[in-house]
Amino acid sequence: MYSSAIKQSQATDPVVNIMLTGGRVTLSFREAAFSAAARTNTSVNELVLTALAEKLAGEGYRFGGVFKRGDFTSLGLTPSADVLEYRGK
């Protein structure tokens, strides 16, 4: 039963790659990002994507998860759709 729920989740809100390039920051910002990631035992990529998810949720975007469906409920976000949508203000 659990594996069929996972398969259904992946079918309705698949995990996809996000390609981000060309980001240039100051040395002190980069050091702070790596330090924060180390403190939370995550990668810098995970830290940045989680911060982006927090911002998007705060602006009214609704999505099923960040890294997998349902993994972003710690902010009290209740996903309203299987795909990214914008509710507006």
C-alpha atoms as one frame of an Amber mdcrd trajectory, in Angstrom:
protein
   0.000   0.000   0.000   2.774   2.430   0.891   4.628   1.934  -2.388   1.459
   2.471  -4.424   0.868   5.761  -2.576   4.422   6.836  -3.423   3.947   5.902
  -7.091   0.670   7.845  -7.224   2.335  10.858  -5.596   5.170  10.798  -8.108
   2.720  10.558 -10.982   0.739  13.618  -9.876   3.638  15.768  -8.651   6.823
  14.336 -10.154  10.289  15.168  -8.845  12.219  17.062 -11.535  15.625  18.695
 -11.875  16.083  22.427 -11.409  19.029  23.900 -13.249  20.397  27.063 -11.697
  23.588  28.579 -13.058  25.431  31.845 -13.058  24.852  32.698  -9.424  27.610
  34.940  -8.114  27.663  36.138  -4.519  30.093  37.803  -2.161  32.593  35.669
  -0.313  31.029  36.472   3.061  27.560  35.435   1.823  28.926  32.158   0.485
  30.708  31.465   3.775  27.505  32.195   5.705  25.512  29.878   3.419  27.962
  27.004   3.851  28.081  27.573   7.616  24.272  27.557   7.895  24.049  24.427
   5.745  26.605  22.664   7.928  24.688  23.608  11.090  21.470  22.139   9.661
  23.242  19.112   8.187  22.001  19.900   4.668  23.615  20.905   1.427  23.724
  24.553   0.387  21.388  23.637  -2.486  18.823  22.193  -0.061  19.126  25.238
   2.189  18.598  27.652  -0.717  15.669  25.700  -2.170  13.999  25.481   1.249
  14.402  29.240   1.729  12.882  29.802  -1.723   9.983  27.504  -0.844   9.340
  29.527   2.333   9.272  32.737   0.296   6.994  31.293  -2.390   4.589  29.932
   0.227   4.532  33.314   1.941   3.582  34.939  -1.374   0.645  32.598  -1.900
   2.116  29.905  -4.116   0.885  26.388  -3.322   2.805  23.239  -4.197   2.886
  19.622  -3.116   6.413  19.594  -1.729   9.960  20.707  -2.281  12.068  17.550
  -2.507   9.168  15.109  -2.324   5.413  15.477  -1.955   4.384  16.479   1.559
   7.822  17.410   2.863   7.017  21.095   3.377   4.235  20.876   5.933   6.524
  22.156   8.702   5.473  25.702   7.735   1.821  24.796   8.072   1.442  24.835
   4.306  -1.513  22.836   3.095  -0.942  21.988  -0.546  -4.005  22.799  -2.600
  -2.898  21.195  -5.851  -0.527  18.622  -7.248   1.193  21.200  -9.412   2.507
  24.676  -8.734  -0.193  27.314  -8.907  -0.438  30.955  -7.950  -3.386  32.160
  -5.900  -2.691  35.858  -6.207  -3.244  38.419  -3.492
